[in-house]
Amino acid sequence: MIKILAFLFCTISFQTGEAVISWEDDYKLSWSDFKGKPKQNSGAVAETASGISFGFSVKELNSNIVSYTTEVHAYFSVEKSWFHKDKASDYILEHEQLHFDITELFARKFRKEIAQQKVSNDIKAKLKVIYKKHVTDLG
C-alpha cells in the first residue's frame, strides 16, 4: 500500500489569505509593497517582515518512507511590513530589499541542506529539525 503524507510549516498563515510576495530574482520591492501601519515609537524608518515557508510530503510503501519532496520559499509579508512616508528614501528601500534578499539566502542554505538528506524513515523528524535551525538562524 502506498501512502502519501503532506506537511506544511511556515511562520505565517496562508489560510487567512495574508498577502505575501515570494522572493524572485527579477522582482525588487517598492514602497507600495509596504502596507502595514508604521510603528510610531520605533527608531526605524521601515520594517521588512519576511520569513521562510516550508512544506514537504513523503511517500510510504509498506510502512517505509521511499521518497520525499519539499518546497521552500522566502516571502515578504505585505501587511506586516511598514515605513514612515516622510522619512522614506531610495537608500532605505535598498536596505529593506537587502533584508528580503538575506531571507532568500537563508532559504537557499535550507534547500541545500535538504538536498543532502537521504531517504529514511526518520526523514520527517530530520526535516523539521533542519527547518527550525534555519528559521532560528534567520532570527
C-alpha positions as CSV (number, residue, x, y, z in Angstrom):
1,M,0.0,0.0,0.0
2,I,1.3,3.4,-1.0
3,K,0.6,6.3,1.4
4,I,1.4,9.9,0.8
5,L,1.6,12.3,3.7
6,A,2.0,16.1,3.3
7,F,3.0,18.7,5.9
8,L,3.4,22.4,5.8
9,F,5.3,24.5,8.2
10,C,5.5,28.3,7.9
11,T,5.8,31.3,10.0
12,I,2.7,32.9,8.5
13,S,-0.8,31.8,8.0
14,F,-1.6,31.3,4.3
15,Q,-5.1,30.1,5.3
16,T,-6.1,33.6,6.4
17,G,-5.2,35.0,3.0
18,E,-2.4,37.1,4.2
19,A,-0.8,39.0,1.3
20,V,2.8,37.8,0.7
21,I,5.3,38.3,-2.0
22,S,7.6,35.3,-2.9
23,W,11.2,36.2,-3.4
24,E,12.1,36.4,-7.1
25,D,15.4,37.4,-8.6
26,D,13.9,39.9,-11.0
27,Y,11.5,41.5,-8.6
28,K,12.5,44.4,-6.4
29,L,10.4,45.7,-3.6
30,S,8.7,49.1,-3.9
31,W,7.2,51.3,-1.2
32,S,3.8,50.3,-2.4
33,D,4.5,46.7,-1.2
34,F,4.7,48.0,2.4
35,K,1.1,48.2,3.6
36,G,1.5,47.8,7.4
37,K,0.8,50.5,9.9
38,P,4.1,52.3,10.9
39,K,5.3,51.9,14.5
40,Q,5.3,55.4,15.9
41,N,7.7,54.7,18.8
42,S,10.2,52.9,16.6
43,G,13.6,54.5,15.8
44,A,13.3,52.7,12.4
45,V,12.2,54.3,9.2
46,A,10.9,51.0,7.8
47,E,10.5,47.3,8.7
48,T,10.6,44.3,6.4
49,A,8.6,41.4,7.8
50,S,9.9,38.3,5.9
51,G,10.4,34.6,6.5
52,I,10.7,31.2,5.1
53,S,7.7,28.9,4.3
54,F,8.4,25.2,4.1
55,G,6.3,22.2,3.1
56,F,7.1,18.6,2.4
57,S,5.4,15.3,1.5
58,V,6.6,11.8,2.0
59,K,5.6,8.6,0.1
60,E,5.4,5.4,2.1
61,L,5.4,1.9,0.9
62,N,4.7,-0.9,3.4
63,S,5.3,1.5,6.3
64,N,8.7,2.6,4.9
65,I,9.3,6.1,3.6
66,V,10.6,5.6,0.0
67,S,10.7,9.2,-1.2
68,Y,10.0,12.8,-0.2
69,T,9.6,16.2,-1.8
70,T,9.9,19.7,-0.4
71,E,9.0,23.3,-1.1
72,V,10.9,26.2,0.4
73,H,10.1,29.8,-0.3
74,A,11.3,33.1,1.1
75,Y,8.4,35.5,1.5
76,F,7.7,39.2,2.3
77,S,4.6,40.0,4.4
78,V,2.8,42.9,2.8
79,E,0.6,43.7,5.7
80,K,3.3,43.4,8.4
81,S,5.9,45.5,6.6
82,W,5.7,49.2,7.0
83,F,7.5,52.5,6.5
84,H,7.3,56.2,7.5
85,K,6.5,58.1,4.3
86,D,8.1,61.3,5.5
87,K,11.4,59.6,6.1
88,A,11.5,57.1,3.1
89,S,14.3,57.2,0.6
90,D,15.8,55.1,-2.2
91,Y,18.6,54.2,0.2
92,I,16.2,52.9,2.9
93,L,14.3,50.9,0.3
94,E,17.5,49.3,-0.9
95,H,18.3,48.5,2.7
96,E,14.9,46.8,3.2
97,Q,15.4,44.9,-0.1
98,L,18.6,43.6,1.4
99,H,16.7,42.2,4.4
100,F,14.4,40.3,1.9
101,D,17.5,39.1,0.0
102,I,19.1,37.8,3.2
103,T,15.9,35.8,3.8
104,E,16.3,34.2,0.4
105,L,20.0,33.4,1.2
106,F,18.8,31.5,4.3
107,A,16.2,29.7,2.2
108,R,18.9,28.7,-0.2
109,K,21.0,27.3,2.6
110,F,18.0,25.4,3.8
111,R,17.3,24.0,0.4
112,K,21.0,22.9,0.1
113,E,20.9,21.1,3.4
114,I,17.6,19.4,2.5
115,A,19.1,18.2,-0.8
116,Q,21.9,16.5,1.2
117,Q,19.4,14.3,3.2
118,K,19.0,10.6,2.3
119,V,15.6,9.0,2.3
120,S,14.9,7.3,5.6
121,N,12.1,6.5,8.0
122,D,13.2,9.4,10.2
123,I,13.3,12.0,7.3
124,K,10.2,13.8,8.7
125,A,11.9,14.5,12.0
126,K,15.1,15.5,10.3
127,L,13.4,18.0,8.0
128,K,11.6,19.5,11.0
129,V,14.9,19.9,12.9
130,I,16.6,21.5,9.8
131,Y,13.7,23.9,9.3
132,K,13.8,25.0,13.0
133,K,17.5,25.5,12.7
134,H,17.3,27.7,9.7
135,V,14.4,29.8,10.9
136,T,16.3,30.3,14.2
137,D,19.4,31.3,12.3
138,L,17.4,33.8,10.2
139,G,16.3,35.3,13.5
